[in-house]
Amino acid sequence: MTVAQPSSAPAENGYPDATRRTEILKTANTVIAASGLRTSLQQIADAAGILAGSLYHHFESKEAILVELIRRYHAELDRIGETALARLDEPDPRPISEQIIELGCAIARCAVEHRAALQMSFFEGPSADPELMELTRRKPAAIQAAMLQLLRAGRWSSYIRSDVDLPTLSDRICQSMLHVGLDVIRHKASSDQVATVLCRLHLDGLSAEIPTDSALDKSAAFAVVDEIVKTWSEADDADDKVRHVRAVARAEFGRRGYEMTTIRDIASAAGLGTGTVYRVIGSKEELLMSIMLSFGQKVGGAWEAILACDSSPTEKLDALSWLNVCALDYFPDEFRIQLAWMRQTPPDVAEPGWSYTTRLRQMKSLLSEGMASGELRIDTPNIDILTRCVIGVQWVPENILREIGVRQALILERDTVLRGIVIRQD
């Protein structure tokens, strides 16, 4: 794709082209972050206070805007990573923990500033444009390299444990910082506040004591998850064609994102006519609900069972992490679809069975119980921020799960939620 280049000539309203171009991009970022990737050029032009025809003076298409947004996002992440790496060559008397938090906050601020590009990075790409698809697949290598070097420095200084895989941990922490750009995680807090709590979670963990894998594996809450997961493989009672359409729709929604997938896309991938899909399953919204309601009921019901069992807060937190690892392994498409609910403005369908507000209330109660008893401890001034952060980090990134497997993913969860990765001095 050829993206329109800025001109030095004056533009409408007295703005030089480069300045107006930047203003359009800022507006597009805000509108797309709130309304999703289906946002039209007309909506962007209206929000920018210009005519749609004037917008074409700066960008030849919506794809050109999206390409520029994600280019700027990656350029900023690269700048942050390169700056952090350069500082590592200079004397720094600060503890490694402060340097990790500083980098984490910088990554989080970038994610908040570039929320539209962040959303694009979750899926294959909102169009078939090859440059846009390549950019959405690009990994944030510079910030991961910088975080890895900080973690290695922490290990050399006997601050970080020797039994933790540092490249995996670097990826894990960086993705957590990028998720601060999701409004459901950050909510009304500042990005620095949320990033600091997330870093402290990864570094120090929540548990006052250091629970062992063998002890956690024997808890009643852990056994509840194992029993529930066994039921997930049971076939539903829908006929073959309905199951086929649902399976194809899950994959398409998970690959493209709910908003950018059409019934025509689903019908084509399923080898069926569009009319047949409508007759079998109804509208796209009904199809989404039939998929996500089942997922929400499975995961939400498991939450209820875990919280009701006779286990300690630490054991229940561990079981919730294990539940999420298993759910991501069994239902990867549903997990990616769920990201649609993490925007400021969700799609025009009701939230499915996994009620985020209910989970927030339940997690806050569990954390409060654990901290009141002294079983859990973390230095945070705000239980609401902590609650959202814990729910966020209990979902291990999918690429990490695929690379290390479910058991190692659980151990990573235990290290970064309960035990922490630092060598404790108490």
N, C-alpha and C positions, 0 to 999 in steps of 0.2 A: 504494500500500500504506500502511496505517496502522500505524505502529510503536508498540508499547506505550510509554507515557511513564513515567518513573521516579516513584515515589511517596515521600513523606516518612515513610510508616508503617514500623514495624519489620517486618523479614522474618525468615525462618527462621534459626536459630542466632544470633540476636541481631544480625544484619547489617541495617543500614538498606537499603532497596531500591536506592538509588543505588550504594552500595558493592557490594552483591551483583551488581547489573547489570554493573558494571565488571569484577568478578572473572569473571563468566560470559563476557564478551567476550574477556578475556585468555585464558581457557581455550580458547574456541572458536578464537581465532587460532592458538594453539599446536597444537591437534589438527588443524585444517584444513590448516595449513602442512605438517604431517608426513604426513597421511593423504589429503589431497586434498579436492576439493569434493563428493565423494560421502559425506563424513562425515555421519552421521545425528544427529538431536537426542538420541537415546539415548546415543550415544557422547560427545557434549558434556556431557550431564548426568552420565554416569558419571565423566568426567574432573573435573568440577566438584564431585563429591561430593554431588549433590542428586538428587532424583527427577525424572523427566522431566515429571511433572505440575507440579512446582514451577517448572521452567524456563518453562512457559507463563505463569506469573504475571508474568514479566518481558518475554518475547518471544512474540508470537502465532504465529510460524512460524520455520523455518530461514531463509527469505528475509529476515525482519526482522533476524535476526542478521547476515546477510551485508551487508545495506544499511548497518547501523550500523558494521560493520567498515570498509567502504570509505569511508563518510562521514568517519570519524575519520582514515583514511589521507590523504584529500585535504585535510582541515582541517590536518593536521600539515605536509603539503607546502606548503600556502598560507602557513602561519605561518613556515616556514623561508624561503620566497621573500620574503615581505614584510619580515621582519627583515633579510635580506641587503640588500634594496633600501634600507631606511631607513639602514643603516650606510654606504651609498655617499654619502650626503649629509653624512657626518661626516668630519673629517680622519682619515686612517689612514696612518701612516708605513710600514706593512709593504709589502713587495713584492707586486705583483699576484698572483704565483704562490702566495704564502701565503694570500691571500684566496680564490683559486679552490679551493685544496685545502681550506680551512676549510669553504666551502660544499659541496664535494663530499663531505666527511666527514659533514656534517649530513644530506645527502640519503641517503647510504648507511646511516646509523644509522636513519633513518626507514624505509627499505626492509626492514631486518632486523627492526625492531620490528613492522612491519605485513606480515609475509610472506604471510598468507592473502589480504589485499587485493591485494598485488602479483601473486599468482598469478591472481586474478580479472581483473586488467587485461590479461592476455595474450589473452583470448578475449572473445567477444561478451557472455557472461554465463551464469551457471549455471542460469538459469531465464528464463521469458518475462516476468517482472515488469518493467514499463517503467522504473521508477525504478532498479532494479538494472542494467538494460541501459544506461541513460544514464550511470550512474556508472562502469561499467566502460569506457565509451568516452571518458570525460573525460580531457583532456590536462593534464599538470602545468604549466599556463601560468605560475604564479607563480615556480617555481624556474627555468624556462627564461628568463623575463624577467630575473631576477636574474643568472643566469649570463651572459646576453647583455650586460648592462651591465658586468659585470666584464671580459669579453672586449674590449668597446669601450674601456674604460679602459686595458686592456693595449695596444691598438693606438694609442691617443692618446699613450701614454708610450713608444712605439717598442719595445715588448716583443714584441708579436704581429705576425706577418707581415701584409702588406697584401693578399695574394692569396688569403686563405682566406675563405670565406663564413661570416660569424660567426653568423647565425641557424641555419644548418645545423649548425655546430660546437657551438653551445649545446645543441641538441637531442641531438646525438651524445654529448656529455659527460654530460648529465643522465641519459640512458638507461643509459649505462655505470655511473653511480653507483647507479641503481636496481637494476641486475642484481647488485649486491653482496648483495642480499637472497636470491639463489639460493644454496643451500648448496653446490652444485657449484663455484661461483666462489669463495665466501668460504672454504669448507672449515673448517679449525680456526683460521684467523686472525681477528683483530679486524676489525671493519668499517672502522675508521680506517686500519689498515695497508693493507688492500686498496684503499680509496679513494685513499690517497696514492700508491700505485704506479700506479693507473690514471690519475690526474691527471698524474703525471710522464711516463707513456707518451705521453699526448696532447700535453703541452707540449713535451717534449724529444725524443721519438722514440728509437728503439733504435740507429739507425745512427751510427757514429762519423763517417762522411763523409755528405754529402748526395747521395743517388742521384737522378739525373734520370729523368724518365719515359721518355725515349727509350732510355736505357741499360737500364732495367729491362724495357722492352718487347722487347728483343732477347735476353734471357737464354734459356738452354736450358730452365730450369724453367718460364718463362712459355710457351714453345712447347709443352711437355708438356701444360699445362693446355688450351691451345687445341685440341690434337689430341684430348684426352679428351672435351672438351665436345661436339665434333662427333658423338661416338658416342651421346650422350644422347638425341638425337632419333630414334634407331632404334626402331621399334615392337617390343614384346615378342611372344612367340609364344602368348599366351593368347587364348582365343576372345573374341568381341565382348562377350558378356554378362559374363564375368569382368572384362574391361577396364573395362566400364561401371560395375560395382559398385565396383571399386577406385577409379576416378576420383571417384565420388560419395562414397565413404567418406573418401578423402583430404580432400575439401572439407569434409565434416561434422566430421571429427576436427580439422581445422585451424581451423574456425570456432567450434565449441563446446568443443573440448578432448576428448581421448580418454575421460576418465572420465564426462563428462556426455552422451556420445553413445551411443545404444542402437542395436541392430540394427533396431528398429522405425523409428527416425529415418532410418537409411540406406535401408531398404526404401522408406519413403515418398518420400524425395528421389529415389530411383532409379526410382520408378514400378513397383515390384515387390512381391510378397507377401513377408512375413517368412520364410515357409518356403522360398521360392525362394532368398532370400539365403543362408540356412543351407545349402541344398543346393549352391549354386554356390561358396561361399567358406568355409563352416564357421562357427566361433564368432567373436565380436568380437575375441578375442585372436589367433586365426589370421589374421583379416583384417588386423589391425594389423601382425602380423609379416610378412605377404606384401608389405605396402606399405613398411615401414621396412627390411626386409632388403635389398630392391632399392636403396633410397636409400643405406643404409649401405655396401653393397658398391661402389657407384659412387664415393661420396666417399672411403671408406677406401682403395679401390684407387688413387685419384688421389693421396692422401697418400703412399702407398708409392712411386709413380712419381716424384713430385716430389723426395722425399728421396733417391732413388737416383741422380738425374741429376747431371751434372757442372756444378754451379753453386755460387756462394758462399752462405754462410748468409743474407746480406741478400737475395739473389735468390730463395732458397727461401722465405723468409718472405713476400716479395712475391707469389710464385706461390701460396702457400697462401691469401693474402688474395684473390687473383684467383679461385681455385677457389671460395672461399666466396661471393664476389659472384655468380659464375655459378650456383652451386648454389641460392642463395636466389632468383635470378631464374627458374630452371627448376623448382625444387621448393619453392615457398613454403609449401604445406600441410605437407609433411614437416618443414620447419624448425619450424613452429609446433607440430606434434605432438611434436617432439623436446624441447620445453620440459617435457613430462611427466617426462622423465628427470632434470630439474634440481632436483626436490624432494629433500628429505631421504629420503623413502621413495618409490621409484618404483612404477609399477603392477606387478601380479602377472604380468609377462611378462619374458622374458629381454631384456637389452639387445641391440638389433639390431647389424648388421654394423659400424656406426661405433662402435668400442669407445673410450669416453672414457679409460679407463685406459691403453690403448695409445697414444692421441694425447698424453696427458700425458707419457708416457715419451719419445716421439719428440720432442716440442717441447722438453722439458727438455734432451735431448741436443743438439738444434740450437742452442738458446740458449747452452748451456755451450761448445760449439765456437766460436761466434761471439765470445763474451766472452773466451775464452782467447786467441784470435788478435788481439784488439783491434778486430775489425770491428764488434762490437756493444758498446754501453756504456750502462749506466743505474745510477743510484744506488739500489740496493735491497739490503737485508740478507738477503733470502730468495729463493732461486731458485725454490722451489716456489710461492710467491705470484706471482712474476713469470710463471711458466709458465701458471698458470690465468688470469691477467689477459690475457696475450697471446692465448690461445685465445679468450677472451671478446670482446676488441675486434676480432678478425679477422672476426667476424660483424657486418656493417654492419646497423643497424636497417632493417627492411623498409619502413617509411614513407619513410625517407630514400632508399632505393634507388628506390622508385617515383617520388619527386619529382624526383630529379636524374639518373636513368638509370645504366646499368651502368658506363660509362666514368668518369663523374664520381664514382661511388661508389668505384671503384678508386683514383682520385686522392685522395679523402678518406681511404681506408685507408692509402695511402702517407704522407699528411701526419700522420696520428694514430698510426701504428704505427712508421714508419721515420724520417721526416724531422723530425717534431715541428712545432708551429705557431709556435714562438717564433723570433725573429731571433737566430741563434747569434752569439756573440761570439768564438768561437775560429776 
